[in-house]
Amino acid sequence: MKIGLECIECLIHRAYVETRRATDDDELQKKVLIKVSKQLSEELNKDSVPSHLGTIRDRIIKEVTKNPDPFKKDKIISNNKALEILPTIKKFIYSQRNQSLRFRKACLASIVGNTIELGVLGHEFKYEDIESEIIKAEVDLAIDDIANIEKMIKNAANVLFLTDNAGEIVLDRLLISEIKSYGLKVTVAVKGAPISNDATLDDARTAGIDKVADNIITTGADSIGFIPKHCSKKFLEAFYASDFVVAKGMAHLETLTEYKPKPPRAILLRTKCRPVADYLKVDLNRNIAKLFK
C-alpha cells in the first residue's frame, strides 16, 4: 500500500506524540522533530510505504532521546486493561458450542483489539468501550472473509500469527487458542525490539501467549509491519515455511500488500485512518477480516 496524503500529516503527528512520551526535555524534543522532518522529507516520494517511513521516524526518536521504549508505560496499561476484560470476552466466545461460531467470535474480538492504537491522527478509543465494541463487532464488519479464513486454517499444518499492539495481543490469545483447536501448530511472532506500542516478548508473556502457542519468535527487528530486509533469518524461514499467515493491524496491510509472499494470509484490523479505509474501499472505523491468496 502506497502512502496517502493524510499519511504525511499522521507521520508528523505521531512523531510529536511519541517524542513527548520519550523525553520531557523541550530542546531535545525540538531536535528530534527537526531531524525526523528532515529525514522524512528525504525519504518521502509517491511510492513510499507508510510503515517504512514510520520505522525511520521511530528509530530516530529512540536514538536521539536515548529512550528505547517511549510507549513502555502505555503498553503496561494496555495489557493490564485487556487482562481485566479477558474473562468477560472468554464468556462471549465460549458460550458458543459450535467450533466455527467460536472461531468467528474470537476473530471479531481480536479485530476489535486492534483499536488499541496510540498516536494515529484522529483515532481515539476508550478501554471501557472494548467490551461493547466486541458485542456489536458484526455490525461494523465491512469485509467478512472469516469463513474462508477458517477453511484455509483447517487445511493448514502450521500457522504463523503476526501480532500488532500491546493490549491487543491479550485478545489475540483467544483467537490463537481457537486456531490451535483445529489440531495444528501455531507460531506467534512479536517485534524483536520495542517500536511504537507494538508487542514484544515481554508483552507476549504478560498476555499468556506462551500458554497457548507452540512457539513464540521475534521478527528480529524493530520495524513496523513486514519489512523482509530488516527481519532475521529465523523469522523469514518461519514465515516462508508456514502454510498460512494471520497478520494483525494496518501496518501489516501496508507492508504485506507490497510483496507477494508464498503463504496465503489473512489480515485482521480496524480501519483507523482514511488511507487504509480508502485502500480497502470501506468506511472509517470498520472491522476487516480480509483473505489474500
ABEGO torsion letter per residue (X at the ends): XBBBAAAAAAAAAAAAAAAAAABABAAAAAAAAAAAAAAAAAABBAABBAAAAAAAAAAAAAAAAGBABAAAAAAAAAAAAAAAAAAAAAAAAAABABAAAAAAAAAAAAAAAAABBBGBBGBBBBAAAAAAAAAAAAAABABBAAAAAAAAAAABABBBBBBBBBGAAAAAAAAAAAAAAAGBBBBBBBBABBBEABBBAAAAAAAGAAAABABBBBAGBABBEBBAAABBAAAAAAAAABABBBBBEAAAAAAAAABBBABBBBBBBBBABAAAAAAAGBBBGBBBBBBBX
